[in-house]
Amino acid sequence: MSQIRYTKDHEYIRVEGGEGVVGISEHAQSQLGDIVFAEMPSVGTTIKAGDAAAVVESVKAASEVFAPASGEVLAVNSEIEATPGLINEDALGRGWLFRMKLVDPNELSGLMDESAYADYLKTLG
Amino acid sequence: MSEDAVPKTPLHALHVELGARMALFAGYDMPIQYPSGVLAEHLHTRKAAGLFDVSHMGQALIEGPDHARNAAFLETLCPADLVNLTPGRQRYTQLLNETGGIVDDLMVARPLDADGLLRLVVNASRKSLDFALIGERLPRDVRLTPIAEEALIALQGPLAAATLARLAPGEGTQTMAFMSAKPVRIAEFATFVSRSGYTGEDGYEISLPATQAEMFARLLLTQPGVAPIGLGARDSLRLEAGLCLYGHELDESVDPVEVALAWSIQKRRRAEGGFPGAERIRKALAIGPDRLRVGLRPDGRAPAREGVEIVSADGAPIGVVTSGGFGPSVGGPIAMGFVDRAHASIGTPVGLVVRGKALMARVVGLPFHPHTYYRG
């Protein structure tokens, strides 16, 4: 069973076992518009929750992606380099950014589940 | 500021109806993009035709006893040869401050059959400053009249000429040369048209009364291949075309020579001077400027944005990026910036410091995407 959690900065982490797949939310990709470049963290680096871990860039602007949790980067989505538009087409699926090993699953309790995130988006107007 | 107090263009309701994402630009609530998005809008303009609402820009008339008087006055503020601007033509120039820095860049058109009249188009963000500057220097027999009650609509792209010709048969819009300007009746609308634009494509900028702008825009949008384009794509199009944007390449510290606009200072003005900052500008023309605006192509895929530091191959600071992003038609990152003269030749390898790392790039010629202006 996987569960998805969102940050207030519109990253998601889909957790299964002790690992999480990180990307940006459907809302975030739609706000950014056409994504033309993504810079990924290096595999093997350890990141802390809240660190700037990746960058996604639209035609207009660069936007940092903050790590939703702490742990080691296990893999990055190599398809994104050639086809960054995948983030727009399928943010929650093929547009994932990186996979990480979680050091402390309790960190996730501070994040929002699907319905809490939907409520949060409504507050943003 | 209350929502009602934010200035809107005459096409505001149409933008909202078309689903535009609106944002404040130069104080106006403007369409940044429509639902198709910046990338699609950019590419559409290059292959068909884009309609741009640029009504936020400042339009004004200079009226005096005759052309010679008007032109002689404007030449005290601008370095272009305006005295020899022929009727029916338009010229690109700059308003300069006392040190030769650029207060604004603008278009000056001399309509046919109106000897004592010039039409100006200036930047939205600078118009009140421009009009104040011109206003305080006006000789007694020359008047400046801002025309706030006119909209300005650009139609740009390879289908622009055929589109206007269809709506304005017999008006000769198709054979107007680049940078010519004249009154044109388009369908039932009385307009003033220049063959110019800000995309590098063939196209027109069309002035008409604000009260008719929405009807006119709707008519254009019914034509095959014409789509509304937002300011997002307008910016990526002008960057690919190597065109300057005020507040980015241009500001009051920058002179026309270093920003590679020396072509807009005609021979007579170079020889005679008589414009603000003439000493600095003529010196830069004679011996070359200390720094120069150049095109930059990163080797990789990462865009380098405005403000990014430019370093030499051995890491020494040599300049700064003024505009940078992704060029949809180029298919990769592109940028413009100032570099010192020793590093300004085409092919020079440079580094662009993005997020602490120097990304390899090369100095390249401008534009990034070839201009397709109609030169007759």
Interface residues (C-beta under 8 A of the other chain):
Chain A: G33 D34 V36 F37 E39 V55 E57 S58 V59 K60 A61 A62 E81
Chain B: Q33 G37 V38 L39 A40 H42 G232 A233 D235 S236 R301 A302 P303 R305 G325 F326 P328 P333 R355
